[in-house]
Amino acid sequence: MGPLTALVLLAEIGDIHRFPSARKLASRAGLTPTVRSSDRTVRYGHISKQGDPWLRWILSEAAQTAK
């Protein structure tokens, strides 16, 4: 992780302790899948993209670099 990634994460997340779990942070970034369910059928779709666009962008870039 470089200085730009760290700076954007710090600016967008702020205090990490306000998120009780990693799942809550992923939801804040809009990186959780959409879920459609009916009776006993559950379908998971693409990421929801209903969060912070800068946070989602920087986490995606960091994941691509790590890959």
Predicted model as a PDB file, atoms N, CA, C, CB and O in Angstrom, pLDDT in the B-factor column:
MODEL        1                                                                  
ATOM      1  N   MET A   1       0.853  -1.170   0.000  1.00 81.00           N  
ATOM      2  CA  MET A   1       0.000   0.000   0.000  1.00 81.00           C  
ATOM      3  C   MET A   1       0.895   1.228   0.000  1.00 81.00           C  
ATOM      4  CB  MET A   1      -0.968   0.001   1.220  1.00 81.00           C  
ATOM      5  O   MET A   1       1.844   1.333   0.777  1.00 81.00           O  
ATOM      6  N   GLY A   2       0.572   2.135  -0.876  1.00 88.00           N  
ATOM      7  CA  GLY A   2       1.359   3.355  -0.991  1.00 88.00           C  
ATOM      8  C   GLY A   2       0.767   4.498  -0.189  1.00 88.00           C  
ATOM      9  O   GLY A   2      -0.272   4.347   0.454  1.00 88.00           O  
ATOM     10  N   PRO A   3       1.431   5.634  -0.231  1.00 91.00           N  
ATOM     11  CA  PRO A   3       0.957   6.782   0.539  1.00 91.00           C  
ATOM     12  C   PRO A   3      -0.391   7.314   0.052  1.00 91.00           C  
ATOM     13  CB  PRO A   3       1.982   7.886   0.485  1.00 91.00           C  
ATOM     14  O   PRO A   3      -1.203   7.756   0.864  1.00 91.00           O  
ATOM     15  N   LEU A   4      -0.643   7.280  -1.260  1.00 90.00           N  
ATOM     16  CA  LEU A   4      -1.921   7.772  -1.777  1.00 90.00           C  
ATOM     17  C   LEU A   4      -3.072   6.882  -1.292  1.00 90.00           C  
ATOM     18  CB  LEU A   4      -1.896   7.825  -3.325  1.00 90.00           C  
ATOM     19  O   LEU A   4      -4.116   7.384  -0.875  1.00 90.00           O  
ATOM     20  N   THR A   5      -2.879   5.573  -1.347  1.00 90.00           N  
ATOM     21  CA  THR A   5      -3.910   4.638  -0.878  1.00 90.00           C  
ATOM     22  C   THR A   5      -4.187   4.853   0.601  1.00 90.00           C  
ATOM     23  CB  THR A   5      -3.482   3.178  -1.131  1.00 90.00           C  
ATOM     24  O   THR A   5      -5.343   4.906   1.018  1.00 90.00           O  
ATOM     25  N   ALA A   6      -3.131   4.977   1.392  1.00 91.00           N  
ATOM     26  CA  ALA A   6      -3.292   5.187   2.828  1.00 91.00           C  
ATOM     27  C   ALA A   6      -3.997   6.502   3.120  1.00 91.00           C  
ATOM     28  CB  ALA A   6      -1.937   5.160   3.523  1.00 91.00           C  
ATOM     29  O   ALA A   6      -4.833   6.578   4.021  1.00 91.00           O  
ATOM     30  N   LEU A   7      -3.664   7.524   2.366  1.00 92.00           N  
ATOM     31  CA  LEU A   7      -4.271   8.838   2.579  1.00 92.00           C  
ATOM     32  C   LEU A   7      -5.767   8.823   2.253  1.00 92.00           C  
ATOM     33  CB  LEU A   7      -3.559   9.893   1.726  1.00 92.00           C  
ATOM     34  O   LEU A   7      -6.575   9.370   3.003  1.00 92.00           O  
ATOM     35  N   VAL A   8      -6.129   8.196   1.133  1.00 90.00           N  
ATOM     36  CA  VAL A   8      -7.542   8.127   0.751  1.00 90.00           C  
ATOM     37  C   VAL A   8      -8.319   7.282   1.753  1.00 90.00           C  
ATOM     38  CB  VAL A   8      -7.697   7.547  -0.672  1.00 90.00           C  
ATOM     39  O   VAL A   8      -9.431   7.644   2.137  1.00 90.00           O  
ATOM     40  N   LEU A   9      -7.742   6.153   2.182  1.00 88.00           N  
ATOM     41  CA  LEU A   9      -8.420   5.318   3.181  1.00 88.00           C  
ATOM     42  C   LEU A   9      -8.636   6.077   4.486  1.00 88.00           C  
ATOM     43  CB  LEU A   9      -7.611   4.044   3.449  1.00 88.00           C  
ATOM     44  O   LEU A   9      -9.716   6.016   5.073  1.00 88.00           O  
ATOM     45  N   LEU A  10      -7.631   6.776   4.927  1.00 91.00           N  
ATOM     46  CA  LEU A  10      -7.749   7.551   6.167  1.00 91.00           C  
ATOM     47  C   LEU A  10      -8.799   8.653   6.026  1.00 91.00           C  
ATOM     48  CB  LEU A  10      -6.389   8.163   6.549  1.00 91.00           C  
ATOM     49  O   LEU A  10      -9.578   8.894   6.948  1.00 91.00           O  
ATOM     50  N   ALA A  11      -8.818   9.313   4.885  1.00 91.00           N  
ATOM     51  CA  ALA A  11      -9.780  10.398   4.680  1.00 91.00           C  
ATOM     52  C   ALA A  11     -11.210   9.881   4.583  1.00 91.00           C  
ATOM     53  CB  ALA A  11      -9.431  11.177   3.422  1.00 91.00           C  
ATOM     54  O   ALA A  11     -12.132  10.509   5.103  1.00 91.00           O  
ATOM     55  N   GLU A  12     -11.402   8.746   3.923  1.00 89.00           N  
ATOM     56  CA  GLU A  12     -12.759   8.237   3.706  1.00 89.00           C  
ATOM     57  C   GLU A  12     -13.298   7.425   4.882  1.00 89.00           C  
ATOM     58  CB  GLU A  12     -12.787   7.390   2.466  1.00 89.00           C  
ATOM     59  O   GLU A  12     -14.494   7.478   5.167  1.00 89.00           O  
ATOM     60  N   ILE A  13     -12.440   6.681   5.562  1.00 89.00           N  
ATOM     61  CA  ILE A  13     -12.900   5.832   6.670  1.00 89.00           C  
ATOM     62  C   ILE A  13     -12.914   6.596   7.983  1.00 89.00           C  
ATOM     63  CB  ILE A  13     -12.010   4.594   6.800  1.00 89.00           C  
ATOM     64  O   ILE A  13     -13.858   6.485   8.765  1.00 89.00           O  
ATOM     65  N   GLY A  14     -11.874   7.362   8.219  1.00 87.00           N  
ATOM     66  CA  GLY A  14     -11.774   8.058   9.503  1.00 87.00           C  
ATOM     67  C   GLY A  14     -11.363   7.085  10.595  1.00 87.00           C  
ATOM     68  O   GLY A  14     -10.420   6.313  10.420  1.00 87.00           O  
ATOM     69  N   ASP A  15     -12.054   7.117  11.703  1.00 91.00           N  
ATOM     70  CA  ASP A  15     -11.753   6.234  12.823  1.00 91.00           C  
ATOM     71  C   ASP A  15     -12.280   4.834  12.524  1.00 91.00           C  
ATOM     72  CB  ASP A  15     -12.364   6.782  14.139  1.00 91.00           C  
ATOM     73  O   ASP A  15     -13.488   4.642  12.384  1.00 91.00           O  
ATOM     74  N   ILE A  16     -11.387   3.863  12.428  1.00 91.00           N  
ATOM     75  CA  ILE A  16     -11.757   2.493  12.069  1.00 91.00           C  
ATOM     76  C   ILE A  16     -12.602   1.832  13.164  1.00 91.00           C  
ATOM     77  CB  ILE A  16     -10.499   1.659  11.804  1.00 91.00           C  
ATOM     78  O   ILE A  16     -13.339   0.886  12.885  1.00 91.00           O  
ATOM     79  N   HIS A  17     -12.502   2.313  14.388  1.00 93.00           N  
ATOM     80  CA  HIS A  17     -13.222   1.700  15.503  1.00 93.00           C  
ATOM     81  C   HIS A  17     -14.733   1.951  15.459  1.00 93.00           C  
ATOM     82  CB  HIS A  17     -12.667   2.216  16.805  1.00 93.00           C  
ATOM     83  O   HIS A  17     -15.476   1.353  16.237  1.00 93.00           O  
ATOM     84  N   ARG A  18     -15.189   2.810  14.577  1.00 92.00           N  
ATOM     85  CA  ARG A  18     -16.636   3.031  14.477  1.00 92.00           C  
ATOM     86  C   ARG A  18     -17.322   1.921  13.690  1.00 92.00           C  
ATOM     87  CB  ARG A  18     -16.920   4.380  13.821  1.00 92.00           C  
ATOM     88  O   ARG A  18     -18.551   1.864  13.652  1.00 92.00           O  
ATOM     89  N   PHE A  19     -16.541   1.031  13.058  1.00 92.00           N  
ATOM     90  CA  PHE A  19     -17.097  -0.123  12.351  1.00 92.00           C  
ATOM     91  C   PHE A  19     -16.902  -1.361  13.214  1.00 92.00           C  
ATOM     92  CB  PHE A  19     -16.428  -0.309  10.949  1.00 92.00           C  
ATOM     93  O   PHE A  19     -15.764  -1.748  13.481  1.00 92.00           O  
ATOM     94  N   PRO A  20     -17.991  -1.992  13.658  1.00 94.00           N  
ATOM     95  CA  PRO A  20     -17.849  -3.148  14.539  1.00 94.00           C  
ATOM     96  C   PRO A  20     -17.287  -4.392  13.844  1.00 94.00           C  
ATOM     97  CB  PRO A  20     -19.178  -3.478  15.141  1.00 94.00           C  
ATOM     98  O   PRO A  20     -16.795  -5.300  14.514  1.00 94.00           O  
ATOM     99  N   SER A  21     -17.354  -4.445  12.525  1.00 93.00           N  
ATOM    100  CA  SER A  21     -16.835  -5.615  11.815  1.00 93.00           C  
ATOM    101  C   SER A  21     -16.379  -5.216  10.416  1.00 93.00           C  
ATOM    102  CB  SER A  21     -17.906  -6.730  11.737  1.00 93.00           C  
ATOM    103  O   SER A  21     -16.696  -4.132   9.925  1.00 93.00           O  
ATOM    104  N   ALA A  22     -15.630  -6.115   9.787  1.00 91.00           N  
ATOM    105  CA  ALA A  22     -15.169  -5.877   8.421  1.00 91.00           C  
ATOM    106  C   ALA A  22     -16.348  -5.853   7.458  1.00 91.00           C  
ATOM    107  CB  ALA A  22     -14.154  -6.952   7.996  1.00 91.00           C  
ATOM    108  O   ALA A  22     -16.310  -5.150   6.449  1.00 91.00           O  
ATOM    109  N   ARG A  23     -17.385  -6.609   7.759  1.00 90.00           N  
ATOM    110  CA  ARG A  23     -18.576  -6.643   6.919  1.00 90.00           C  
ATOM    111  C   ARG A  23     -19.258  -5.272   6.873  1.00 90.00           C  
ATOM    112  CB  ARG A  23     -19.557  -7.706   7.431  1.00 90.00           C  
ATOM    113  O   ARG A  23     -19.754  -4.856   5.826  1.00 90.00           O  
ATOM    114  N   LYS A  24     -19.281  -4.586   7.995  1.00 91.00           N  
ATOM    115  CA  LYS A  24     -19.878  -3.244   8.037  1.00 91.00           C  
ATOM    116  C   LYS A  24     -19.063  -2.249   7.205  1.00 91.00           C  
ATOM    117  CB  LYS A  24     -19.983  -2.750   9.494  1.00 91.00           C  
ATOM    118  O   LYS A  24     -19.626  -1.377   6.543  1.00 91.00           O  
ATOM    119  N   LEU A  25     -17.739  -2.386   7.246  1.00 90.00           N  
ATOM    120  CA  LEU A  25     -16.882  -1.522   6.441  1.00 90.00           C  
ATOM    121  C   LEU A  25     -17.069  -1.809   4.955  1.00 90.00           C  
ATOM    122  CB  LEU A  25     -15.411  -1.708   6.836  1.00 90.00           C  
ATOM    123  O   LEU A  25     -17.109  -0.879   4.149  1.00 90.00           O  
ATOM    124  N   ALA A  26     -17.185  -3.079   4.583  1.00 90.00           N  
ATOM    125  CA  ALA A  26     -17.425  -3.445   3.184  1.00 90.00           C  
ATOM    126  C   ALA A  26     -18.769  -2.912   2.713  1.00 90.00           C  
ATOM    127  CB  ALA A  26     -17.369  -4.973   3.006  1.00 90.00           C  
ATOM    128  O   ALA A  26     -18.905  -2.485   1.566  1.00 90.00           O  
ATOM    129  N   SER A  27     -19.750  -2.934   3.583  1.00 89.00           N  
ATOM    130  CA  SER A  27     -21.059  -2.396   3.245  1.00 89.00           C  
ATOM    131  C   SER A  27     -20.987  -0.885   3.049  1.00 89.00           C  
ATOM    132  CB  SER A  27     -22.078  -2.745   4.333  1.00 89.00           C  
ATOM    133  O   SER A  27     -21.643  -0.341   2.161  1.00 89.00           O  
ATOM    134  N   ARG A  28     -20.201  -0.212   3.866  1.00 89.00           N  
ATOM    135  CA  ARG A  28     -20.019   1.243   3.733  1.00 89.00           C  
ATOM    136  C   ARG A  28     -19.370   1.593   2.400  1.00 89.00           C  
ATOM    137  CB  ARG A  28     -19.163   1.790   4.892  1.00 89.00           C  
ATOM    138  O   ARG A  28     -19.650   2.642   1.819  1.00 89.00           O  
ATOM    139  N   ALA A  29     -18.498   0.702   1.920  1.00 88.00           N  
ATOM    140  CA  ALA A  29     -17.817   0.933   0.654  1.00 88.00           C  
ATOM    141  C   ALA A  29     -18.662   0.512  -0.543  1.00 88.00           C  
ATOM    142  CB  ALA A  29     -16.501   0.194   0.635  1.00 88.00           C  
ATOM    143  O   ALA A  29     -18.317   0.835  -1.680  1.00 88.00           O  
ATOM    144  N   GLY A  30     -19.758  -0.200  -0.312  1.00 88.00           N  
ATOM    145  CA  GLY A  30     -20.599  -0.661  -1.411  1.00 88.00           C  
ATOM    146  C   GLY A  30     -20.040  -1.895  -2.093  1.00 88.00           C  
ATOM    147  O   GLY A  30     -20.303  -2.128  -3.273  1.00 88.00           O  
ATOM    148  N   LEU A  31     -19.269  -2.687  -1.360  1.00 88.00           N  
ATOM    149  CA  LEU A  31     -18.641  -3.876  -1.925  1.00 88.00           C  
ATOM    150  C   LEU A  31     -19.358  -5.168  -1.554  1.00 88.00           C  
ATOM    151  CB  LEU A  31     -17.213  -3.953  -1.478  1.00 88.00           C  
ATOM    152  O   LEU A  31     -18.825  -6.255  -1.781  1.00 88.00           O  
ATOM    153  N   THR A  32     -20.538  -5.068  -0.996  1.00 89.00           N  
ATOM    154  CA  THR A  32     -21.302  -6.261  -0.650  1.00 89.00           C  
ATOM    155  C   THR A  32     -22.223  -6.626  -1.813  1.00 89.00           C  
ATOM    156  CB  THR A  32     -22.122  -6.038   0.654  1.00 89.00           C  
ATOM    157  O   THR A  32     -22.669  -5.742  -2.544  1.00 89.00           O  
ATOM    158  N   PRO A  33     -22.512  -7.914  -1.995  1.00 90.00           N  
ATOM    159  CA  PRO A  33     -23.365  -8.308  -3.123  1.00 90.00           C  
ATOM    160  C   PRO A  33     -24.833  -7.972  -2.865  1.00 90.00           C  
ATOM    161  CB  PRO A  33     -23.218  -9.806  -3.399  1.00 90.00           C  
ATOM    162  O   PRO A  33     -25.287  -7.928  -1.721  1.00 90.00           O  
ATOM    163  N   THR A  34     -25.558  -7.738  -3.948  1.00 90.00           N  
ATOM    164  CA  THR A  34     -27.003  -7.567  -3.810  1.00 90.00           C  
ATOM    165  C   THR A  34     -27.611  -8.949  -3.590  1.00 90.00           C  
ATOM    166  CB  THR A  34     -27.628  -6.859  -5.076  1.00 90.00           C  
ATOM    167  O   THR A  34     -27.115  -9.945  -4.118  1.00 90.00           O  
ATOM    168  N   VAL A  35     -28.675  -9.004  -2.815  1.00 89.00           N  
ATOM    169  CA  VAL A  35     -29.298 -10.277  -2.492  1.00 89.00           C  
ATOM    170  C   VAL A  35     -30.772 -10.204  -2.857  1.00 89.00           C  
ATOM    171  CB  VAL A  35     -29.111 -10.630  -0.992  1.00 89.00           C  
ATOM    172  O   VAL A  35     -31.479  -9.280  -2.455  1.00 89.00           O  
ATOM    173  N   ARG A  36     -31.216 -11.170  -3.607  1.00 91.00           N  
ATOM    174  CA  ARG A  36     -32.640 -11.293  -3.926  1.00 91.00           C  
ATOM    175  C   ARG A  36     -33.098 -12.653  -3.427  1.00 91.00           C  
ATOM    176  CB  ARG A  36     -32.914 -11.127  -5.471  1.00 91.00           C  
ATOM    177  O   ARG A  36     -32.493 -13.675  -3.751  1.00 91.00           O  
ATOM    178  N   SER A  37     -34.160 -12.666  -2.642  1.00 92.00           N  
ATOM    179  CA  SER A  37     -34.620 -13.937  -2.102  1.00 92.00           C  
ATOM    180  C   SER A  37     -36.132 -14.061  -2.238  1.00 92.00           C  
ATOM    181  CB  SER A  37     -34.202 -14.080  -0.635  1.00 92.00           C  
ATOM    182  O   SER A  37     -36.875 -13.081  -2.177  1.00 92.00           O  
ATOM    183  N   SER A  38     -36.546 -15.289  -2.422  1.00 90.00           N  
ATOM    184  CA  SER A  38     -37.947 -15.618  -2.515  1.00 90.00           C  
ATOM    185  C   SER A  38     -38.125 -17.030  -1.974  1.00 90.00           C  
ATOM    186  CB  SER A  38     -38.468 -15.492  -3.980  1.00 90.00           C  
ATOM    187  O   SER A  38     -37.566 -17.985  -2.515  1.00 90.00           O  
ATOM    188  N   ASP A  39     -38.896 -17.157  -0.916  1.00 86.00           N  
ATOM    189  CA  ASP A  39     -39.122 -18.432  -0.250  1.00 86.00           C  
ATOM    190  C   ASP A  39     -37.781 -19.052   0.141  1.00 86.00           C  
ATOM    191  CB  ASP A  39     -39.925 -19.393  -1.161  1.00 86.00           C  
ATOM    192  O   ASP A  39     -37.096 -18.512   1.010  1.00 86.00           O  
ATOM    193  N   ARG A  40     -37.391 -20.157  -0.469  1.00 89.00           N  
ATOM    194  CA  ARG A  40     -36.135 -20.820  -0.115  1.00 89.00           C  
ATOM    195  C   ARG A  40     -35.018 -20.536  -1.120  1.00 89.00           C  
ATOM    196  CB  ARG A  40     -36.355 -22.316  -0.009  1.00 89.00           C  
ATOM    197  O   ARG A  40     -33.930 -21.095  -0.988  1.00 89.00           O  
ATOM    198  N   THR A  41     -35.250 -19.705  -2.095  1.00 92.00           N  
ATOM    199  CA  THR A  41     -34.264 -19.397  -3.119  1.00 92.00           C  
ATOM    200  C   THR A  41     -33.583 -18.068  -2.800  1.00 92.00           C  
ATOM    201  CB  THR A  41     -34.922 -19.352  -4.513  1.00 92.00           C  
ATOM    202  O   THR A  41     -34.245 -17.054  -2.579  1.00 92.00           O  
ATOM    203  N   VAL A  42     -32.266 -18.089  -2.781  1.00 92.00           N  
ATOM    204  CA  VAL A  42     -31.489 -16.872  -2.542  1.00 92.00           C  
ATOM    205  C   VAL A  42     -30.544 -16.685  -3.710  1.00 92.00           C  
ATOM    206  CB  VAL A  42     -30.706 -16.942  -1.190  1.00 92.00           C  
ATOM    207  O   VAL A  42     -29.805 -17.600  -4.073  1.00 92.00           O  
ATOM    208  N   ARG A  43     -30.567 -15.508  -4.293  1.00 93.00           N  
ATOM    209  CA  ARG A  43     -29.686 -15.204  -5.417  1.00 93.00           C  
ATOM    210  C   ARG A  43     -28.805 -14.020  -5.054  1.00 93.00           C  
ATOM    211  CB  ARG A  43     -30.501 -14.909  -6.704  1.00 93.00           C  
ATOM    212  O   ARG A  43     -29.288 -12.978  -4.609  1.00 93.00           O  
ATOM    213  N   TYR A  44     -27.508 -14.199  -5.252  1.00 91.00           N  
ATOM    214  CA  TYR A  44     -26.545 -13.137  -5.002  1.00 91.00           C  
ATOM    215  C   TYR A  44     -26.133 -12.536  -6.330  1.00 91.00           C  
ATOM    216  CB  TYR A  44     -25.310 -13.664  -4.223  1.00 91.00           C  
ATOM    217  O   TYR A  44     -25.823 -13.259  -7.277  1.00 91.00           O  
ATOM    218  N   GLY A  45     -26.130 -11.216  -6.399  1.00 90.00           N  
ATOM    219  CA  GLY A  45     -25.808 -10.534  -7.645  1.00 90.00           C  
ATOM    220  C   GLY A  45     -24.480  -9.808  -7.576  1.00 90.00           C  
ATOM    221  O   GLY A  45     -23.591 -10.179  -6.809  1.00 90.00           O  
ATOM    222  N   HIS A  46     -24.360  -8.782  -8.376  1.00 90.00           N  
ATOM    223  CA  HIS A  46     -23.147  -7.967  -8.424  1.00 90.00           C  
ATOM    224  C   HIS A  46     -23.038  -7.126  -7.159  1.00 90.00           C  
ATOM    225  CB  HIS A  46     -23.140  -7.061  -9.679  1.00 90.00           C  
ATOM    226  O   HIS A  46     -23.961  -7.096  -6.345  1.00 90.00           O  
ATOM    227  N   ILE A  47     -21.907  -6.442  -6.997  1.00 86.00           N  
ATOM    228  CA  ILE A  47     -21.759  -5.577  -5.825  1.00 86.00           C  
ATOM    229  C   ILE A  47     -22.789  -4.458  -5.888  1.00 86.00           C  
ATOM    230  CB  ILE A  47     -20.322  -4.993  -5.741  1.00 86.00           C  
ATOM    231  O   ILE A  47     -23.187  -4.021  -6.968  1.00 86.00           O  
ATOM    232  N   SER A  48     -23.207  -4.009  -4.731  1.00 83.00           N  
ATOM    233  CA  SER A  48     -24.328  -3.070  -4.665  1.00 83.00           C  
ATOM    234  C   SER A  48     -23.969  -1.665  -5.146  1.00 83.00           C  
ATOM    235  CB  SER A  48     -24.841  -2.996  -3.254  1.00 83.00           C  
ATOM    236  O   SER A  48     -24.834  -0.969  -5.678  1.00 83.00           O  
ATOM    237  N   LYS A  49     -22.733  -1.231  -4.976  1.00 84.00           N  
ATOM    238  CA  LYS A  49     -22.278   0.110  -5.352  1.00 84.00           C  
ATOM    239  C   LYS A  49     -23.101   1.207  -4.683  1.00 84.00           C  
ATOM    240  CB  LYS A  49     -22.337   0.277  -6.862  1.00 84.00           C  
ATOM    241  O   LYS A  49     -23.235   2.302  -5.229  1.00 84.00           O  
ATOM    242  N   GLN A  50     -23.655   0.921  -3.502  1.00 86.00           N  
ATOM    243  CA  GLN A  50     -24.461   1.914  -2.797  1.00 86.00           C  
ATOM    244  C   GLN A  50     -23.698   2.546  -1.643  1.00 86.00           C  
ATOM    245  CB  GLN A  50     -25.739   1.281  -2.281  1.00 86.00           C  
ATOM    246  O   GLN A  50     -24.285   2.917  -0.626  1.00 86.00           O  
ATOM    247  N   GLY A  51     -22.408   2.662  -1.806  1.00 85.00           N  
ATOM    248  CA  GLY A  51     -21.606   3.245  -0.746  1.00 85.00           C  
ATOM    249  C   GLY A  51     -20.743   4.378  -1.253  1.00 85.00           C  
ATOM    250  O   GLY A  51     -21.066   5.044  -2.236  1.00 85.00           O  
ATOM    251  N   ASP A  52     -19.660   4.577  -0.571  1.00 88.00           N  
ATOM    252  CA  ASP A  52     -18.720   5.648  -0.873  1.00 88.00           C  
ATOM    253  C   ASP A  52     -17.922   5.298  -2.134  1.00 88.00           C  
ATOM    254  CB  ASP A  52     -17.769   5.895   0.326  1.00 88.00           C  
ATOM    255  O   ASP A  52     -17.180   4.316  -2.127  1.00 88.00           O  
ATOM    256  N   PRO A  53     -18.054   6.071  -3.211  1.00 91.00           N  
ATOM    257  CA  PRO A  53     -17.362   5.721  -4.456  1.00 91.00           C  
ATOM    258  C   PRO A  53     -15.836   5.825  -4.357  1.00 91.00           C  
ATOM    259  CB  PRO A  53     -17.851   6.613  -5.572  1.00 91.00           C  
ATOM    260  O   PRO A  53     -15.133   5.037  -4.990  1.00 91.00           O  
ATOM    261  N   TRP A  54     -15.310   6.772  -3.583  1.00 91.00           N  
ATOM    262  CA  TRP A  54     -13.858   6.897  -3.442  1.00 91.00           C  
ATOM    263  C   TRP A  54     -13.287   5.715  -2.677  1.00 91.00           C  
ATOM    264  CB  TRP A  54     -13.496   8.206  -2.734  1.00 91.00           C  
ATOM    265  O   TRP A  54     -12.232   5.192  -3.035  1.00 91.00           O  
ATOM    266  N   LEU A  55     -13.971   5.298  -1.637  1.00 89.00           N  
ATOM    267  CA  LEU A  55     -13.522   4.155  -0.845  1.00 89.00           C  
ATOM    268  C   LEU A  55     -13.558   2.874  -1.679  1.00 89.00           C  
ATOM    269  CB  LEU A  55     -14.394   3.997   0.415  1.00 89.00           C  
ATOM    270  O   LEU A  55     -12.626   2.070  -1.630  1.00 89.00           O  
ATOM    271  N   ARG A  56     -14.626   2.688  -2.436  1.00 90.00           N  
ATOM    272  CA  ARG A  56     -14.744   1.506  -3.304  1.00 90.00           C  
ATOM    273  C   ARG A  56     -13.639   1.516  -4.358  1.00 90.00           C  
ATOM    274  CB  ARG A  56     -16.139   1.460  -3.987  1.00 90.00           C  
ATOM    275  O   ARG A  56     -13.048   0.474  -4.645  1.00 90.00           O  
ATOM    276  N   TRP A  57     -13.356   2.685  -4.936  1.00 90.00           N  
ATOM    277  CA  TRP A  57     -12.326   2.791  -5.964  1.00 90.00           C  
ATOM    278  C   TRP A  57     -10.941   2.447  -5.418  1.00 90.00           C  
ATOM    279  CB  TRP A  57     -12.316   4.194  -6.551  1.00 90.00           C  
ATOM    280  O   TRP A  57     -10.207   1.670  -6.029  1.00 90.00           O  
ATOM    281  N   ILE A  58     -10.583   3.023  -4.269  1.00 90.00           N  
ATOM    282  CA  ILE A  58      -9.230   2.815  -3.739  1.00 90.00           C  
ATOM    283  C   ILE A  58      -9.045   1.381  -3.263  1.00 90.00           C  
ATOM    284  CB  ILE A  58      -8.946   3.790  -2.589  1.00 90.00           C  
ATOM    285  O   ILE A  58      -7.953   0.830  -3.403  1.00 90.00           O  
ATOM    286  N   LEU A  59     -10.087   0.760  -2.702  1.00 87.00           N  
ATOM    287  CA  LEU A  59      -9.973  -0.633  -2.281  1.00 87.00           C  
ATOM    288  C   LEU A  59      -9.870  -1.564  -3.494  1.00 87.00           C  
ATOM    289  CB  LEU A  59     -11.176  -1.027  -1.407  1.00 87.00           C  
ATOM    290  O   LEU A  59      -9.156  -2.565  -3.443  1.00 87.00           O  
ATOM    291  N   SER A  60     -10.559  -1.250  -4.559  1.00 88.00           N  
ATOM    292  CA  SER A  60     -10.462  -2.042  -5.788  1.00 88.00           C  
ATOM    293  C   SER A  60      -9.072  -1.915  -6.400  1.00 88.00           C  
ATOM    294  CB  SER A  60     -11.532  -1.601  -6.803  1.00 88.00           C  
ATOM    295  O   SER A  60      -8.499  -2.907  -6.850  1.00 88.00           O  
ATOM    296  N   GLU A  61      -8.530  -0.706  -6.419  1.00 89.00           N  
ATOM    297  CA  GLU A  61      -7.184  -0.500  -6.950  1.00 89.00           C  
ATOM    298  C   GLU A  61      -6.140  -1.236  -6.116  1.00 89.00           C  
ATOM    299  CB  GLU A  61      -6.857   0.993  -6.999  1.00 89.00           C  
ATOM    300  O   GLU A  61      -5.211  -1.828  -6.665  1.00 89.00           O  
ATOM    301  N   ALA A  62      -6.289  -1.201  -4.795  1.00 89.00           N  
ATOM    302  CA  ALA A  62      -5.343  -1.906  -3.923  1.00 89.00           C  
ATOM    303  C   ALA A  62      -5.434  -3.424  -4.126  1.00 89.00           C  
ATOM    304  CB  ALA A  62      -5.611  -1.552  -2.443  1.00 89.00           C  
ATOM    305  O   ALA A  62      -4.414  -4.113  -4.100  1.00 89.00           O  
ATOM    306  N   ALA A  63      -6.627  -3.937  -4.325  1.00 90.00           N  
ATOM    307  CA  ALA A  63      -6.805  -5.370  -4.566  1.00 90.00           C  
ATOM    308  C   ALA A  63      -6.196  -5.783  -5.906  1.00 90.00           C  
ATOM    309  CB  ALA A  63      -8.296  -5.737  -4.529  1.00 90.00           C  
ATOM    310  O   ALA A  63      -5.572  -6.839  -6.002  1.00 90.00           O  
ATOM    311  N   GLN A  64      -6.373  -4.962  -6.934  1.00 91.00           N  
ATOM    312  CA  GLN A  64      -5.787  -5.273  -8.237  1.00 91.00           C  
ATOM    313  C   GLN A  64      -4.267  -5.251  -8.185  1.00 91.00           C  
ATOM    314  CB  GLN A  64      -6.283  -4.289  -9.288  1.00 91.00           C  
ATOM    315  O   GLN A  64      -3.610  -6.081  -8.812  1.00 91.00           O  
ATOM    316  N   THR A  65      -3.711  -4.308  -7.444  1.00 89.00           N  
ATOM    317  CA  THR A  65      -2.255  -4.244  -7.302  1.00 89.00           C  
ATOM    318  C   THR A  65      -1.732  -5.440  -6.529  1.00 89.00           C  
ATOM    319  CB  THR A  65      -1.839  -2.949  -6.606  1.00 89.00           C  
ATOM    320  O   THR A  65      -0.694  -5.998  -6.882  1.00 89.00           O  
ATOM    321  N   ALA A  66      -2.433  -5.841  -5.481  1.00 89.00           N  
ATOM    322  CA  ALA A  66      -2.010  -6.994  -4.680  1.00 89.00           C  
ATOM    323  C   ALA A  66      -2.125  -8.296  -5.459  1.00 89.00           C  
ATOM    324  CB  ALA A  66      -2.839  -7.082  -3.405  1.00 89.00           C  
ATOM    325  O   ALA A  66      -1.371  -9.243  -5.234  1.00 89.00           O  
ATOM    326  N   LYS A  67      -3.081  -8.325  -6.377  1.00 87.00           N  
ATOM    327  CA  LYS A  67      -3.292  -9.543  -7.183  1.00 87.00           C  
ATOM    328  C   LYS A  67      -2.120  -9.763  -8.092  1.00 87.00           C  
ATOM    329  CB  LYS A  67      -4.586  -9.453  -8.008  1.00 87.00           C  
ATOM    330  O   LYS A  67      -2.101 -10.732  -8.851  1.00 87.00           O  
TER     331      LYS A  67                                                      
ENDMDL                                                                          
END                                                                             
